[in-house]
Amino acid sequence: MFRILKQALTPGVVTEPVSDPTDAELERIGVELRRRIDARFGHSLAIRQVDAGSCNGCELEIHALNNPYHDVERFGVHFVASPRHADVLLVTGPVSRHMETALRRTWRATPAPKFVIAAGDCACTGGEFGVSYASCGAVENVVPVDVKIPGCPPTPVELLQGLLAALREGSA
């Protein structure tokens, strides 16, 4: 027992040093995003994320938006559980046939004005799955899409740039 305890305590700290969380590009995008959210939505943008059949690569990057490094809540961006509370639908993956009806219902339940963002190559084009007996392909084959964010998967900064693009296009 003591041998195992000694072995567990011997290596010491084995983590990487923490990098400086002041990413200039992230801050620049975040400040502009905050300004547009304040002007258009009254200080808060609610996002409902829908996984329509993805491999979860895009979801990992979306989850990274909420970690302490990116911390998108400081810019007024919040993820919500109900489409009835959402301003934006963030859809990932090629739309599987089993998710087609659910995605349409979610889109109809989201109050207008709403934005639909296709995140990732699969959501934008259908990816390697395309249209088949099991897949509807791209999100735009099922619901109207306002902004596409390519990438496999797109980085958190690219996701924020996509949100910013949706707000820019919506204000024109």
N, C-alpha and C positions, 0 to 999 in steps of 0.2 A: 504494500500500500504506500509506504513512504517513498519507495523507488519511483512509483508512478507519479506521485506528487512532486518529487524533485525533478523528474523529467519534464513535467508540465511547466514548472517555474524557471527552468534553466535557460531556455532560448531568449528570454527577455522580449522586448518589443520587436515585432517583425512586420509592422505595417509600413506603408509608404509614407513619406512626408506629405503633408497636406499642401496643395497648391493654393496660391492666392486666389480667392473667389471673386476678384474684381476683373472680370472679362469685359474689355472695353466695348466689343461688338454687342454682347449681351445687354450691357447697360444702355447703349445707344438705342437699340431696338426696343428695349423695355420702356424707356422714357417716352419714346414716340407712341408706343402702344398704349401706355397709360394716358397720354394726352388725348388720343383719339377715343379711348374708352370713356374717359371723363366727359368729353363733349357729346358723345352719341348715346351712351348707355347709362349715364349718371353714376359713374364710379365703379361699375362692376360688370364684367362680361362672363356669362355663364355658359359653360361648354358641356354638352352631353357627348361622350365618346361612345361610338358604336363599333364593335368588332364584328364585321360582316363575314368573317371567314379567314382571317389572317393567320400567319405563322407566329404571331406575338412579338416579332421584332420591332414593329412600329409601336406597339404598346409599351415596350421597355423604354423607348425614347420618350413617349408621352408621360410615363411615370417619372422619368428623370426631370421633367419640367417642374414637378412638385417637390423635388429633393432640396436640401438646404443650399446646394450650389446655385441652382437656377432660380428657385423660389419665385415662381410666377405670380403667386398671390400678392406679392408686394407691388405688382403692376396692375392689379385689379382683375386678374383672370382666375376664375374658380371653376372647378369641375362639379357637376351636379348629377344626381342619380335619376332624375325624372326629366323627360323631354319637355314636360309642361313648364319647367323652370328654366329652359335653355334658350339662349340666343343663337348658338352655333351648334351644328352637328358635325363632329369630327369623326369621319368614317374611315376605317382601315380594312384592308384585305379585299380580295375579289368577292363579290357578293355571291355567296353560295345559294343554291335554290331553296334551301331550308331557311335562310335568313331574308329572302326577298320580301315576304309578307311582313315580317317584323320590322324591316327597315322602312317600308312604306308607311306602316302604322306609326312608327317613331317620327317620321318626317311630318305626317299629318298632325300628330299630337304637339309638335313644336309650334309655338305661336309665331305669327308673322309680326314684324319682319324677321326673317331668319336667314342664316348663311349655312351652306353645306360645303364642307371642306373634305376633299378626298386626300388622305395622307398615305404616301407610299406608292411605289410603282404599281403594285397590285390593284390598289383602289383607283389609280389614275387610268390604267390601261387594261387591267385584267391580268397583268403579269404573265407568267408562264402558263397560267391556267386558262386564260382566254374565256371564250364562251363554249360551254359543253353541256352535257346532260346534267352535270352537277354544279355548274357555275354560270351565273349571269354575266360574269366578266366585270368590267369597270362599274363603279358606283353610278356614273351618269347613265347607264343603261336601265337603272331602276328609279332614281330620283334626280332632279336637277342639281348640278354641281356648280358652285360659284367660283371656287378656287381649287387648284390641284397643286399638291406639294410632292414633287417626285423625289425619289431616293429609296434605297433599300437597305436599311430604313433611313428616313430623313432624321437629321440630328435635331436636338432640342432647339438650337438657334434657327435652323431652317423651318421648324414648326412655328416658331414665333414670327418669322418673316412671312409665313403663309397667313397667319392670323392678321398681321398688319396689312397684307395685300387685300384680304377680304374687307377690312375696314376702309381701306382706301377706295376700293371699287364701289363699295356700298354708299360712300358719301358723295360720289360723283353724280 
